[in-house]
Each structure stands twice: as structure tokens, then as C-alpha cells.
């Protein structure tokens, strides 16, 4: 975060220095006075627009990481870049490490055919050269440029344009292509410098997003490892955590949860029994009825799970879901006796899925229940132990899966 803030400050200082140098050079003679005032107003208007764009991109990089999808971010960058120079056509092309090609990730004013079909190797065409060399390339007359004539979208794009690399130090992520607005004879110095500053900040944010994704993948692998440890400790549950995870994702999406919430619920389904690590295996695997003392020990596992997960900032929302997944909808659950909407939605989803898997799996004290009996038990528990809306959505999904199998 400090690195991003520092970069923004340096970029803004560069922009201010440039603007001030322009302002001091304005001729203040009477004949030039009106033109000077116009230049001043235009300068500050452009600067204000650039500053607003940088703040938007900065906030996405620092606050919105993990919430904003990459294609949405690229579209925001492109829209801000086009607005700064009043352009109606442009694109952002991002390098795909797998295919080794530049592909259009965001566009304005381009046909769908062009968006889908344009894949450029580094060094090919204008955008490919800008990416390969890491330099700004301005094409003033595409009709006379042999490299551009070979480009698939040549017939669609004949106006002058500029291609700028999304670059941070020596790392290049893609290019920003902006076509000259109609009625303009060329890009001004302001346009070039402002677009270059915008590209620099965008590249920093792309790097931030990639770093977040790497950290997120690491946590997912860690969560999956922990889930396997839980299942390995309780031989009767087998792949319980994995089954719970798959059902939780489908159910959360069916209930129209936001993407980030779906991920938290996915992790909660994987880790809801992590607290059982702290429970005596003899109690977990006891084939007979539990004594009151043994049941009290079992009831500690949500709190133990919470204590394990809550110190990890990334998993803090998941820890809450794990803590309350044994609460009942009517308030008679544990550990705190929460009721109805007081219980996090993730906990309510996990509670329903956990109960279903427990009923339809062999346990130390009984064989698996039939599907029909499990359905009836869930329906009986709706409004009492389970959230009725969650039960309804779950049973619809279960019916669909059952019909596919049969």
C-alpha cells in the first residue's frame, strides 16, 4: 500500500510540475491575455480530470482489490483515458502468459468481431511493438503504415492513434490504445503526458491485483490442506469438507450472494469443522450415545475453530461463519443462542449443508439415512433449526442434481 501511495504522489508531483511550467510560460501581454487565460483554464480542467481518474484507479488498487473483477477494472481505466482526451474509440490489450499473445481486455467504439478476433504477438503491429519495446508509439497516418495495414482491424480503424505500454519499471502488462478524437489534428503534449501518467498508475494497480490473486491462491491451498487434515482425523466423514464446499458454492450462487461472499462461504464450508482438531478423537469416533460431558466437549469446536481462524485477517469473515454454524434459526443453538437474521448467512448455509451431509453419510452411531427421510428432516427443521429460505433453495438444487443422476 505504501508503494502505491508513493507512486501516486510522485506521479501527481510530476503532473503538477509540468502544469506549473506551462503556466509560467504563458505570455501575459495584452494581445495574448485571453489566450493565456484559456490555456490556464484548460490546463487545470485537464489536471482535475487526471487527478479524479488517478484517485479512482488508486482506490480500486488499494480498497477494491478482490472486489473488482479485472475486466471491470480495465474498462474503468480505458473509460477514464478516453474521457481525458475526449476519444470515442480505444482499447486495452493485456498480455496472456499462457498463449503468449496480447488480447483486448476492454474497448470503446470497437466491433464485437474485432474484440473477439484480435490476438497479437509481441512485436507484431503497432500495439505489439509498443509492448515489446516498452515505448509509446504514435501513428499519425495509419494508411501509410505498412505494419498497421496488416492489422486485422485496419478497415475499421483508419484514424491516427497512440499506443502506450502499461509499464512499471521493466515489467509490461499490456498496452493502452487511444484513437484520435474527431475534429482534432493530433494529440497534445498534455494528452501524451496525462495518458502516460494514467498508464503508470494502472500498471501499479494491475501488479497489486496480481499480488492479491497470488496471496488468495496461497490461502485457498492452505484452506484445502486444513480441510484434508480435518477429514483425515474423522475417518467416518471421509470427503465431507469437499462435498460441503461444492454444495456451499452452488447454494450461495443460487441465493445470489456477491462473488466475494461466495468465496467466504466456500472457505467456511471447507473449514467449519476445523475446531474438531482440538477435540478428543475418542469422543469424535465414539459409536454409542455421547454423555452430557462429552457433548459439552463437542460443542466447543465452533469456538476452537474461530480461535484458529480469526487471527488470519483474510479469513476473519470466515471465522465468524465457522463460529455460528451450530446456531439454530429459532435461537436454541450454540454457542451464543443467536436467532434468525442475527446468524450470518454463511453460517445458515453451512448449517443446512452440514446437516444434510451428516444425515446422508454413515456415522459412528448409525447408518446413512435415505434421501427421502433426509428431505423430510430438513423440511421439519425449516424455521426451527434451519433458515427456511436456505432449505428451499438447497432442496431445489438437490432435486436438480438427483434428476441428473437418475
C-alpha positions in Angstrom: 0.0 0.0 0.0 2.9 2.4 0.9 4.5 1.6 -2.5 1.2 2.5 -4.3 0.7 5.7 -2.4 4.3 6.8 -3.0 3.9 6.1 -6.7 0.7 8.2 -6.9 2.4 11.1 -5.1 5.4 11.0 -7.4 3.1 10.9 -10.5 1.0 13.8 -9.2 4.1 15.8 -8.4 5.3 15.3 -12.0 2.0 16.4 -13.3 1.9 19.5 -11.1 5.5 20.4 -12.1 4.6 20.1 -15.8 1.4 22.2 -15.4 3.2 24.9 -13.5 6.0 25.1 -16.1 3.3 25.5 -18.7 1.5 28.2 -16.7 4.7 30.2 -16.2 5.5 30.2 -19.9 2.2 31.8 -20.8 2.7 35.2 -22.5 0.9 37.8 -20.4 0.9 40.6 -23.0 -2.5 42.1 -23.6 -2.8 40.6 -27.0 -2.1 37.2 -25.6 -4.1 37.7 -22.3 -7.3 35.9 -23.5 -5.4 33.0 -24.9 -3.3 32.8 -21.7 -6.5 32.6 -19.5 -7.9 29.9 -21.9 -4.7 27.9 -21.6 -4.8 28.2 -17.8 -8.4 27.0 -17.6 -7.8 24.1 -20.0 -4.7 23.1 -18.0 -6.5 23.0 -14.7 -9.5 21.3 -16.2 -7.3 18.5 -17.6 -5.4 18.3 -14.4 -8.6 17.9 -12.4 -9.8 15.2 -14.7 -6.5 13.3 -14.4 -6.5 13.7 -10.6 -10.0 12.3 -10.5 -9.0 9.3 -12.7 -5.9 8.5 -10.6 -8.0 8.6 -7.4 -10.5 6.1 -8.9 -7.7 3.8 -10.1 -5.8 4.1 -6.8 -8.9 3.3 -4.7 -9.5 0.2 -6.8 -6.0 -0.9 -6.3 -5.9 -0.3 -2.5 -9.6 -0.8 -1.4 -11.2 -2.6 -4.3 -8.7 -5.4 -4.8 -10.6 -8.7 -4.5 -14.0 -6.9 -5.1 -13.5 -5.5 -8.6 -13.2 -8.0 -11.4 -10.2 -7.5 -13.7 -12.3 -6.8 -16.8 -14.2 -4.2 -14.9 -11.0 -2.5 -13.8 -9.6 -2.4 -17.3 -12.8 -0.9 -18.6 -12.7 1.8 -15.9 -9.1 2.6 -16.9 -10.0 2.8 -20.6 -13.0 5.0 -20.0 -11.0 7.4 -17.9 -8.3 7.6 -20.5 -10.8 8.2 -23.3 -12.5 10.9 -21.3 -9.3 12.8 -20.6 -8.7 13.2 -24.4 -12.4 13.1 -25.5 -11.8 10.0 -27.5 -14.7 7.8 -28.7 -12.5 4.8 -29.7 -9.9 2.9 -27.8 -8.8 -0.4 -26.2 -6.7 -2.0 -23.6 -4.8 -5.1 -24.6 -3.3 -7.4 -21.9 -0.6 -10.0 -22.4 -1.7 -13.6 -21.8 1.2 -15.6 -20.3 -0.4 -18.9 -21.5 -1.0 -18.0 -25.2 1.9 -15.5 -25.4 -0.5 -13.0 -27.1 -2.0 -9.6 -26.5 -5.8 -9.7 -26.2 -8.4 -7.0 -25.9 -9.5 -6.8 -22.3 -11.5 -3.6 -22.6 -12.8 -1.5 -25.5 -14.8 1.6 -26.5 -16.2 2.0 -30.0 -14.9 -1.3 -31.4 -17.0 -4.0 -33.0 -17.5 -7.3 -31.3 -15.9 -9.1 -34.2 -12.7 -7.1 -33.7 -12.7 -7.6 -30.0 -13.0 -11.4 -30.3 -10.6 -11.9 -33.2 -7.7 -9.7 -32.5 -4.8 -11.6 -30.9 -1.3 -10.0 -31.4 2.1 -11.5 -30.7 4.7 -9.2 -29.1 6.4 -7.2 -31.9 3.5 -7.6 -34.3 1.7 -4.5 -35.4 1.8 -1.2 -33.5 0.5 -2.4 -30.2 2.8 -5.4 -30.3 5.8 -3.2 -30.9 4.8 -0.8 -28.1 4.5 -3.8 -25.8 7.8 -5.4 -26.9 9.8 -2.2 -26.7 8.1 -0.7 -23.8 7.8 2.6 -25.6 5.0 5.0 -26.7 4.3 4.7 -30.4 2.2 7.4 -32.2 0.8 6.6 -35.6 -0.2 9.8 -37.4 -1.2 8.2 -40.7 -2.2 4.6 -40.4 -3.0 4.4 -44.2 0.7 4.9 -44.9 1.9 2.5 -42.2 2.7 -1.0 -43.7 2.7 -2.6 -40.2 -0.8 -1.3 -39.5 -2.2 -2.3 -42.9 -1.5 -5.9 -42.0 -3.6 -5.5 -38.8 -7.0 -7.3 -38.8 -8.9 -4.2 -37.7 -7.3 -1.9 -40.3 -10.6 -1.4 -42.3 -12.4 -0.5 -39.1 -9.7 1.9 -37.6 -8.2 4.4 -40.0 -7.8 7.4 -37.7 -4.4 8.3 -36.1 -3.9 6.6 -32.7 -1.4 6.2 -29.9 -0.3 3.0 -28.2 1.2 3.3 -24.7 2.6 0.4 -22.6 1.1 -0.4 -19.2 4.6 -0.5 -17.6 6.1 -0.5 -14.1 9.9 -0.4 -14.1 10.8 -3.1 -16.7 7.6 -5.1 -16.3 5.0 -4.6 -19.0 1.4 -5.9 -18.6 -0.2 -4.7 -21.8 -0.9 -1.6 -23.9 -3.4 1.2 -24.0 -4.6 2.2 -27.5 -6.4 5.6 -27.9 -7.7 6.8 -31.3 -7.6 10.5 -32.1 -10.9 12.2 -31.4 -12.7 13.6 -34.5 -12.0 17.2 -35.2 -8.5 17.0 -33.6 -5.4 17.3 -35.7 -3.2 15.5 -33.2 -2.5 14.6 -29.6 -1.2 17.5 -27.5 1.7 17.4 -25.1 -0.9 17.3 -22.3 -2.6 14.3 -23.8 0.6 12.3 -24.0 1.8 13.2 -20.5 -1.5 12.6 -18.9 -2.1 9.3 -20.7 1.4 8.2 -19.7 0.8 9.0 -16.0 -2.5 7.1 -16.2 -0.8 4.1 -17.7 1.8 4.1 -15.0 -0.7 4.1 -12.2 -2.8 1.5 -13.9 0.2 -0.8 -14.2 0.9 -0.4 -10.5 -2.7 -1.4 -9.8 -2.5 -4.4 -12.1 0.6 -5.6 -10.2 -1.4 -5.1 -7.0 -4.3 -7.2 -8.3 -1.9 -10.0 -9.4 -0.2 -10.0 -6.0 -3.7 -10.2 -4.3 -4.5 -13.2 -6.6 -1.3 -15.0 -5.6 -2.0 -14.5 -1.9 -5.6 -15.6 -2.4 -4.4 -18.8 -4.2 -2.0 -19.5 -1.4 -4.7 -19.1 1.2 -7.0 -21.4 -0.8 -4.3 -24.1 -0.9 -3.9 -23.7 2.8 -7.6 -23.9 3.4 -7.8 -27.1 1.3 -4.9 -28.6 3.3 -6.6 -27.8 6.6 -9.8 -29.4 5.3 -8.0 -32.6 4.4 -6.5 -32.7 7.9 -9.9 -32.5 9.4 -11.3 -35.2 7.2 -8.3 -37.4 7.9 -8.9 -37.2 11.6 -12.5 -38.3 11.3 -12.5 -41.4 9.1 -16.3 -41.6 9.1 -16.7 -38.2 7.4 -14.4 -39.0 4.5 -14.6 -36.2 2.0 -17.2 -34.3 4.0 -15.4 -31.0 3.7 -15.1 -31.3 -0.1 -18.7 -32.2 -0.5 -19.7 -29.3 1.7 -17.6 -26.9 -0.3 -19.1 -27.9 -3.6 -22.7 -27.6 -2.3 -22.0 -24.4 -0.5 -20.7 -22.7 -3.7 -23.8 -23.8 -5.7 -26.2 -22.8 -2.9 -24.6 -19.4 -2.3 -24.8 -18.6 -6.0 -28.4 -19.8 -6.1 -29.1 -17.3 -3.3 -27.5 -14.5 -5.4 -24.6 -13.9 -3.0 -21.9 -11.5 -4.2 -18.8 -13.2 -5.6 -16.6 -12.3 -2.6 -19.3 -13.7 -0.2 -19.4 -16.9 -2.3 -15.7 -17.3 -1.6 -16.0 -16.7 2.1 -18.9 -19.3 2.3 -16.8 -21.7 0.2 -14.0 -21.4 2.8 -16.4 -21.7 5.7 -17.8 -24.9 4.3 -14.3 -26.3 4.0 -13.3 -25.2 7.5 -16.5 -25.4 9.6 -15.2 -28.4 11.5 -11.6 -27.3 11.9 -12.2 -26.9 15.6 -12.6 -30.7 15.9 -8.8 -30.7 15.8 -8.9 -29.8 19.4 -11.5 -32.5 20.4 -10.5 -35.9 21.8 -10.7 -38.4 18.9 -12.3 -40.9 21.3 -15.3 -38.6 21.6 -15.4 -37.9 17.8 -15.4 -41.6 17.0 -17.5 -43.0 19.8 -20.0 -45.4 18.4 -22.5 -45.0 21.2 -24.5 -42.2 22.6 -22.5 -39.3 24.0 -22.6 -38.4 27.7 -23.6 -34.8 28.7 -19.9 -34.1 29.4 -18.8 -35.5 26.0 -21.5 -33.5 24.2 -20.2 -30.3 26.0 -16.8 -31.1 24.7 -18.1 -31.4 21.1 -19.9 -28.1 21.5 -16.6 -26.4 21.9 -15.5 -27.0 18.3 -17.0 -23.8 16.8 -15.2 -21.6 19.3 -11.9 -23.5 18.8 -12.3 -23.1 15.0 -12.9 -19.4 15.5 -9.8 -19.0 17.6 -7.8 -20.8 14.9 -9.0 -18.7 12.0 -9.7 -15.2 13.4 -6.0 -14.2 13.7 -5.7 -14.5 9.9 -7.0 -11.2 8.5 -8.0 -12.7 5.2 -10.2 -15.4 6.9 -11.8 -13.1 9.5 -15.3 -13.2 7.8 -14.9 -17.0 7.5 -14.1 -17.3 11.2 -17.5 -15.7 12.1 -19.3 -18.1 9.9 -17.5 -21.1 11.5 -18.2 -19.7 15.0 -22.0 -19.6 14.4 -22.6 -22.6 12.1 -24.3 -24.5 15.0 -26.7 -21.8 15.9 -30.4 -22.6 15.3 -32.8 -20.4 13.5 -35.2 -20.3 16.5 -32.4 -19.3 18.9 -31.8 -22.6 20.7 -28.4 -23.4 19.2 -24.9 -22.7 20.4 -22.5 -21.0 21.3 -24.5 -17.7 21.7 -28.1 -18.6 21.0 -28.4 -16.3 18.0 -31.7 -16.2 16.2 -32.9 -15.7 12.6 -31.1 -13.0 10.7 -28.7 -12.5 13.6 -27.0 -15.6 12.4 -24.6 -14.8 9.4 -26.0 -16.1 6.1 -22.8 -18.1 5.6 -23.4 -19.9 8.9 -27.0 -20.6 7.9 -25.9 -22.1 4.6 -23.2 -24.2 6.2 -25.6 -25.5 8.9 -28.1 -26.8 6.2 -25.4 -28.4 4.1 -23.7 -29.9 7.2 -26.9 -31.4 8.4 -27.7 -32.9 5.0 -24.3 -34.5 4.7 -24.5 -35.8 8.3 -27.9 -37.4 7.6 -26.9 -39.0 4.2 -23.5 -40.3 5.4 -22.6 -43.3 7.7 -21.9 -42.1 11.2 -20.2 -44.0 14.2 -23.7 -44.4 15.8 -25.9 -45.2 12.7 -26.0 -45.9 9.0 -26.9 -43.2 6.5 -30.5 -42.1 6.2 -32.4 -42.5 2.9 -32.7 -39.4 0.7 -36.5 -39.2 1.3 -36.0 -39.3 5.1 -33.3 -36.6 4.9 -35.5 -34.4 2.8 -38.3 -34.7 5.4 -36.0 -34.0 8.2 -34.7 -30.8 6.5 -38.3 -29.7 5.9 -39.2 -30.3 9.6 -36.2 -28.3 10.7 -37.0 -25.3 8.5 -37.9 -22.4 10.7 -36.7 -24.2 13.7 -33.1 -25.3 13.2 -32.6 -24.0 9.6 -33.4 -20.9 7.6 -36.5 -21.7 5.6 -35.2 -19.8 2.5 -31.9 -21.7 2.6 -33.7 -25.0 2.9 -36.0 -24.2 0.0 -33.0 -23.2 -2.2 -31.0 -26.2 -1.2 -33.8 -28.7 -1.9 -34.3 -27.3 -5.3 -30.6 -27.7 -6.1 -30.6 -31.2 -4.6 -33.7 -32.2 -6.8 -31.9 -30.9 -9.9 -28.8 -32.9 -9.1 -30.8 -36.1 -8.3 -32.7 -35.8 -11.6 -29.4 -35.5 -13.5 -28.1 -38.6 -11.8 -31.2 -40.7 -12.4 
